[in-house]
Each structure stands twice: as structure tokens, then as C-alpha cells.
Amino acid sequence: MSIRTILFDLDGTLIDTNELIIASFMHTFSHYGMSYTREEIIQFNGPPLADTFQRIAPDLGEKMIETYRAHNLAVHDSYVTAFPYVLETITALKEQGLQLGIVSTKMRKGVNMGLSLTGLDSFMDTIVTFDDVTHAKPHPEPVLKAVQELGANLETTLMVGDNYHDIESGKNAGVLTAGVAWSDKGSSFLAEYHPTYMLKDMRDLLKLIEV
């Protein structure tokens, strides 16, 4: 059975927000007199902000989220670009009649900014953000919500992401999964979660759907 629907994580998968995320974490930690190395901060990239900040400083968690988001949105456009071959691959997938969607742990405002800045907004048939669900990835809810909104079939749906919680969410929802080798955490880290596929670059998706 061939793939007919592809759901993408956004940050670190379609658009390169790694430096934006690192800068936003560094700004936030500095603001509250905390110090973390770049390597430590990379490990915070992926899970919902609340999980990270509540664990680090339960009393300051909410304030830290506000500080992070304000900085992230303020400097967003000077950092963010699409990864190589993303636009042409997404265009080709759309021309082949595939349904495409975003499943992100970010809030809708940030997601919309990234999609608009990179010109990807017009290609997406559904967008599921942190604002739209009760349980974020790795819970299956976001993926299942996207599948439901598209009227898609679980067996012909692929969830693509750069982090373990993308793979886990897809698996928990019962869809196919793909890790991306350009993940900030590295392909060997993602391989530990046994995605169905590992993409070396974005164009590998065209081989998967036999374009």
C-alpha cells in the first residue's frame, strides 16, 4: 500500500530553527541567571517548553516560557530558513496529489510564522499545533487529529520528524515513520527509536512514493 499522506514536524525537519531555538534558550537562561552549554541546550530541543522549564525550575517555569517565546518571536525572521530541497520536494509531493500536514509541539503563532516566511504555508492541508491538542507528542493525539482532519488512512500515512517524540507519536498512532538524518541530534540517535525509514535528504521522500 503506497503512502498517500505525509505529516511533518516543522522545526528541525522542514525549517532550520536550530540556531533560533538555541539562541532563545540561551537568552532565557541568561535572563534568569542560569548557565547551560550549547550541547546541553541541544538536548532541550524538541519536547514542549513546559516540560523542560518546569523540570529545571518549577517555580519559574511559566515566566521562563514567556521570556523564551517573546525572544523567539522577536528574532524569528533573522534566523529561519527552509532546509535544502524542502520547497522543491514539497512542491513535487503536492503535484503527485499527496495530502500534506504539519504536526508540531509549537504554538500556532510560531508555526504560522515559520510556514509563511519559508513559503510552505500554501502547501499544507492541515496544521496541528500545541494549541490544538490536550496531549503533545509523543502522545498519539496530534498525529491522530491530523489523520482525522484529512480523512486519511493510518496505513498510508507517514510521520516525518527530527526527534524521538515525532517517531514515538507516529508509532503510537499506528502510522509509518521517518527520521531525518539532518537532525541536530544525529541520525544514530534517531535510529535507536526504529523509524520505518531514515531520510538522508528531503528528496528521499520522492523515492518512497515512487515519483
N, C-alpha and C positions, 0 to 999 in steps of 0.2 A: 504494500500500500504506500503510495507516494505522499510526500509532505505537501500539504495544501495551505497550512497556516504557520507563520513564524512569529513568535513573540520574542522581543528583545528587551534585555535590561538596557538602560541608557548610558549612565556614567561608566566609563571604562570599557564599554562594549561597542557602542556606536560612536560616542563622542569622547574625546580625550579631556577629561576633567581632573585627571590625577594631580596636576600641579595646583589647580584651583582648590581641590579638597585639602591637599597638604598645607597650602597657604592659609586656608580657613581654620584648620585645626591649630596651626602654629600661632595665628593671631589670637585665637580663643584661649589657648593655654597661657600664652604670654600675658594676656589681659588679666588672668586670674592667678598670675604668679607661679605657674606650673611649667615644668620643662620636660619635653619628650624629644627623643631623636627622630630623625626622618624615618628610620627603619621601624621604630615603634609606631609612628603615626600611620604608616602604610597598613599596618595590621588593623587600624580602626576604620579603614576604608571599606564600606560595604554594608555592615549592619545598620539598622536605624540609629540615628544620633542619640535618641533617648537611651538605648541600650548601653552605648559607650559612655556617655556623660553621667548617667545615673550610677553606673558601676564605679567610675572614677571618683565622683564627688556627689553623693546622693543629695546633699543639702543645696548644691549649686546647679544641679542638673538642668533645671528649666532655664535658668539665667544663661548658662553656657550655650544651650541650644539657640537662644535668642541672639546672643553675640555671634555665634557661628553663622547663622542664617543671614544676619544683616551684612556681615562682611562678604559672605559667599555671593549674595545677590549684587552687592555694590561693585565687586571687581570681576564678576562673571564674564562679561563680554571680552575682556582683555586676555583671558586665558583659554577659552574653549574653542576647539576645532573638531571637525569630524576626523575619525581615523582614516588611514589610506584605504581606498577602494570602497568606502562605505556608500557614498552617494551613487556611484555607478552600479554597484551591486543591488542596492535597494530599488533603483530605477528598473533594472533588469527583472528583478523578482516581481515587481508590480506589473510590468509588461507581460509577464507569464501568467498573470491572473491570481497570484497568491494573495492571501489575506495577511496583513502585517499589523503588528501591535506593539505597544510599549508596556512593560510591567516593571515599575520602578519603586524603590523604597523612599524616593524623594517626594517632597510635596509638589503639588501640581504647578505652582508658580515657577519653581526652578526647572521643572521638566519642560514646561512650555517655552521658557526662555532658551533652553538648550536646543530644542527642536526647531524653534523659529530662527535662531542665529545660524544654524547649520543647514537650513533649508529642508529639513527632514519632516517638518510638520504636515505637509500636504500628502505624504505617503501613508500615514498611519490610519488604520480603520478603527482602532480603539486605543485608548490610553488609560491604564490603571496605575494610580499613584498611591502614595501613603495616605492621602486624604480619602481614598475611596474604599478602604478596607478596614476591618476590625483587627485582622492579624496580618502583619507584613511577612514577606519571605523570610525564612524558609517554609513557613506555613503554606499549604497549597492554595489558600483562598485567593490571592491575587491572580494566579495563573488560571484557576477555575473561573474566576469572574471574567477574565478576558475571553476565554473559550466560550463562555455562555453568551457574552455580548456579541460575539461574532457568529454564533450559531455553528461553531466549528466542532470537529470530531477529535476526541483526545488522541486517537491512534494516528491521526495525520497532522498533529501539531508538534512543533519543535520550540523549545525554550532555549534561547541563547544568552549566555552571560559570562562575566569575567570573574565571578566569585562563587564560593561554595554554596551560598544561600540561594543563588539562582538555580544551580544544579539540583539542590535538595528540594526546592519548591516545585520544580518541574517533575522530579521523580515522585514527590508526594502527591502531585496532581494526576500522575499517570500519563504524562506526555513524554516524547523524546526530548533529549537534552544535548546541548553542545557547549563546550567550554571554548574560550578564545585564548590562543597562545600568546596574544599581546597583553594579557592580564598583568597588572602591576605585581601580582603575587607569583607569577610564573606558571607555565603550563604544567610543571611537575606537581605543584601544589594542587591545581585543579584536577589533575589525573587521579589523585587519591580519592576523589568523590565519584569516579567512574561515570563520567558523562557518556552518552551514546556515541558522540563524535567529539573530536577536537579540531577546531578550525585553525589552520596555520595563518591564513589571511582571509579577509571577508569573501573573496571570490570563491572559496571552497563551498560556500552555500549553493552556488550555481551548479557545481558538480553534484551535490546532494539531491537537487531537484531535477538533475539531468537536463540542464539547459545546454 
